[in-house]
Amino acid sequence: MAFTPIFGSAPKLLAVGSGKIAYEVGRAAGTQKAVAVVLPGMGDLRQSYRFLGPKLVAHGVTTIASSTDFQDFGIAAIASDVIAILDAEGITQPAVIMGNSYTAAVAVYLAGTHPERVAAIVGLSGFYRPMPADTYFRPMSHVLFTTLYGTTVWVGYFKGLFKASPLPADMPEYIAAVKKIMSAEPIHAVIIGKYGRESKAPAWEAADLVNCPSLILLGSQDPDFGDQAAELETVRSKLAGNGQPKTAVTAALVPGTGHYPHAEDPEFVFKSIAAFFAAHAIA
């Protein structure tokens, strides 16, 4: 499949330091009630929001979908890039920050360290804390994710992270397109390894400072977590601490999905987000 713009217009390029950020803006018609920045997961592309993004725009949410090309892959650096996008678009109102996998931790970090820029956070099958698997994955990542065969390693693993039945009709083409992009630029595989070695500790520490509404969704069959329900409760409990009301954190499993619930069951995820927004007068 050819990757077409999610919102019908060519992406913008924003220079940040020695790298650049490519992002698209889908502007909602009428009175703007909310702005959402949606961040793809590690090893994925902004087109992972090809189903959910248009639904948000139709719901009245101006939506910014981004992907990046830079040298620093830490949580704080990506959070800084999100702020750079908002500033470039002249958006001063607090935004909803939505992340998947590794970037869900970015949403938490931003909410804890820059509360004035964040209206709410939405995490989709996120890694928010140091995980037991980090102890062996980090050293192995140097071997697994090389320009020589890292693409094959990642694409094979990537395919296994989708568990919905049936999957979206375009999923074989989407995975083939990801493989084509990575094969053309093998450095992408090295970048995945760098992401995997970054610590999630800054986000877990910042979680104690989060006081905005939070929606945490996790695929009920996400293979990255041995006990999905237990992981969901661990994150919910952490975010519900620091004296904030328990009702400020909404957490749910997305039935039958894996690590990318927004692509596997976008209707369920959208309805969950719409209900969350309504409950907190976000949009």
KATAJO-V98955 format. One record per residue. N is the residue number from 1. RES is the residue in one small letter. SS is DSSP state (H for helix, E for strand, L for the rest). D_CENTER is the distance of its C-alpha to the mean C-alpha in Angstrom with 2 decimals. Layout:
n;res;ss;d_center
N;RES;SS;D_CENTER
N;RES;SS;D_CENTER
//
This chain:
n;res;ss;d_center
1;m;L;22.04
2;a;L;21.81
3;f;L;18.53
4;t;L;19.57
5;p;L;17.93
6;i;L;15.71
7;f;L;17.85
8;g;L;21.10
9;s;L;21.45
10;a;L;21.05
11;p;L;18.17
12;k;E;19.17
13;l;E;19.40
14;l;E;19.29
15;a;E;21.06
16;v;E;19.80
17;g;L;22.21
18;s;L;22.92
19;g;E;19.80
20;k;E;18.30
21;i;E;15.21
22;a;E;15.17
23;y;E;13.81
24;e;E;15.04
25;v;E;16.19
26;g;E;17.10
27;r;L;19.69
28;a;L;20.84
29;a;L;24.59
30;g;L;26.86
31;t;L;26.22
32;q;L;22.72
33;k;L;21.62
34;a;E;18.03
35;v;E;15.45
36;a;E;11.71
37;v;E;9.32
38;v;E;6.24
39;l;E;4.09
40;p;L;4.28
41;g;L;4.69
42;m;L;8.15
43;g;L;10.86
44;d;L;9.26
45;l;L;9.78
46;r;H;8.99
47;q;H;11.49
48;s;H;9.31
49;y;H;9.34
50;r;L;13.11
51;f;L;14.08
52;l;H;12.07
53;g;H;12.28
54;p;H;16.09
55;k;H;16.45
56;l;H;14.98
57;v;H;17.33
58;a;H;20.18
59;h;L;19.63
60;g;L;20.32
61;v;E;16.99
62;t;E;16.75
63;t;E;13.32
64;i;E;12.09
65;a;E;9.88
66;s;E;9.87
67;s;E;10.36
68;t;E;12.65
69;d;E;15.93
70;f;L;17.06
71;q;L;18.84
72;d;L;17.15
73;f;L;13.97
74;g;L;14.15
75;i;H;11.93
76;a;H;14.61
77;a;H;14.84
78;i;H;11.31
79;a;H;11.87
80;s;H;15.14
81;d;H;13.79
82;v;H;11.92
83;i;H;15.33
84;a;H;17.10
85;i;H;15.52
86;l;H;16.48
87;d;H;19.85
88;a;H;20.44
89;e;L;20.03
90;g;L;22.30
91;i;L;20.00
92;t;L;21.43
93;q;L;20.57
94;p;L;17.87
95;a;E;14.55
96;v;E;11.93
97;i;E;8.69
98;m;E;5.72
99;g;E;2.35
100;n;E;2.52
101;s;L;5.63
102;y;H;6.68
103;t;H;4.41
104;a;H;5.00
105;a;H;8.33
106;v;H;8.21
107;a;H;8.13
108;v;H;10.97
109;y;H;12.71
110;l;H;12.92
111;a;H;14.27
112;g;H;16.72
113;t;H;17.93
114;h;L;17.85
115;p;H;18.46
116;e;H;20.29
117;r;H;17.26
118;v;E;15.09
119;a;E;16.30
120;a;E;13.86
121;i;E;10.49
122;v;E;8.54
123;g;E;6.84
124;l;E;6.37
125;s;L;8.38
126;g;L;7.43
127;f;L;9.90
128;y;L;11.38
129;r;L;14.79
130;p;L;17.03
131;m;L;17.59
132;p;L;21.00
133;a;L;19.93
134;d;H;19.21
135;t;H;22.99
136;y;H;23.66
137;f;H;20.51
138;r;H;20.73
139;p;H;24.32
140;m;H;23.86
141;s;H;21.00
142;h;H;23.66
143;v;H;25.60
144;l;H;23.06
145;f;L;21.02
146;t;L;23.78
147;t;L;24.60
148;l;L;27.27
149;y;L;25.50
150;g;H;21.88
151;t;H;20.81
152;t;H;22.80
153;v;H;21.40
154;w;H;17.73
155;v;H;18.34
156;g;H;20.50
157;y;H;17.97
158;f;H;15.10
159;k;H;17.48
160;g;L;18.15
161;l;L;14.67
162;f;L;15.25
163;k;L;17.75
164;a;L;18.36
165;s;L;21.92
166;p;L;22.36
167;l;L;19.32
168;p;L;18.76
169;a;L;21.83
170;d;L;20.23
171;m;H;18.32
172;p;H;21.09
173;e;H;21.12
174;y;H;17.37
175;i;H;17.58
176;a;H;20.80
177;a;H;19.35
178;v;H;16.67
179;k;H;19.69
180;k;H;21.82
181;i;H;19.62
182;m;H;19.34
183;s;H;23.07
184;a;H;23.99
185;e;L;22.24
186;p;L;22.36
187;i;H;21.02
188;h;H;17.48
189;a;H;18.39
190;v;H;19.53
191;i;H;16.32
192;i;H;14.47
193;g;H;17.20
194;k;H;16.74
195;y;H;13.10
196;g;H;14.45
197;r;H;17.26
198;e;L;15.51
199;s;L;16.16
200;k;L;13.86
201;a;H;17.06
202;p;H;16.43
203;a;H;13.63
204;w;H;15.94
205;e;H;18.78
206;a;H;17.19
207;a;H;16.38
208;d;H;20.15
209;l;H;20.09
210;v;L;17.56
211;n;L;19.72
212;c;L;17.69
213;p;E;16.88
214;s;E;13.95
215;l;E;12.69
216;i;E;11.50
217;l;E;11.29
218;l;E;11.84
219;g;E;13.40
220;s;L;17.10
221;q;L;17.71
222;d;L;14.76
223;p;L;16.90
224;d;L;14.99
225;f;L;16.57
226;g;L;20.33
227;d;L;20.57
228;q;H;17.58
229;a;H;19.54
230;a;H;20.57
231;e;H;17.15
232;l;H;16.04
233;e;H;19.26
234;t;H;18.92
235;v;H;15.71
236;r;H;17.26
237;s;H;20.46
238;k;H;19.11
239;l;H;17.43
240;a;L;20.60
241;g;L;22.82
242;n;L;24.41
243;g;L;26.50
244;q;L;24.00
245;p;L;24.81
246;k;H;23.46
247;t;H;22.82
248;a;H;20.15
249;v;E;17.76
250;t;E;17.12
251;a;E;15.96
252;a;E;16.37
253;l;E;16.18
254;v;E;15.39
255;p;L;18.66
256;g;L;19.09
257;t;L;15.55
258;g;L;13.95
259;h;L;10.60
260;y;L;9.13
261;p;H;10.74
262;h;H;9.55
263;a;H;11.41
264;e;H;14.05
265;d;L;15.16
266;p;H;13.84
267;e;H;17.01
268;f;H;16.62
269;v;H;13.09
270;f;H;14.46
271;k;H;17.58
272;s;H;15.92
273;i;H;14.09
274;a;H;17.42
275;a;H;19.41
276;f;H;17.34
277;f;H;17.78
278;a;H;21.44
279;a;H;22.04
280;h;L;21.03
281;a;L;22.46
282;i;L;19.28
283;a;L;20.02
//
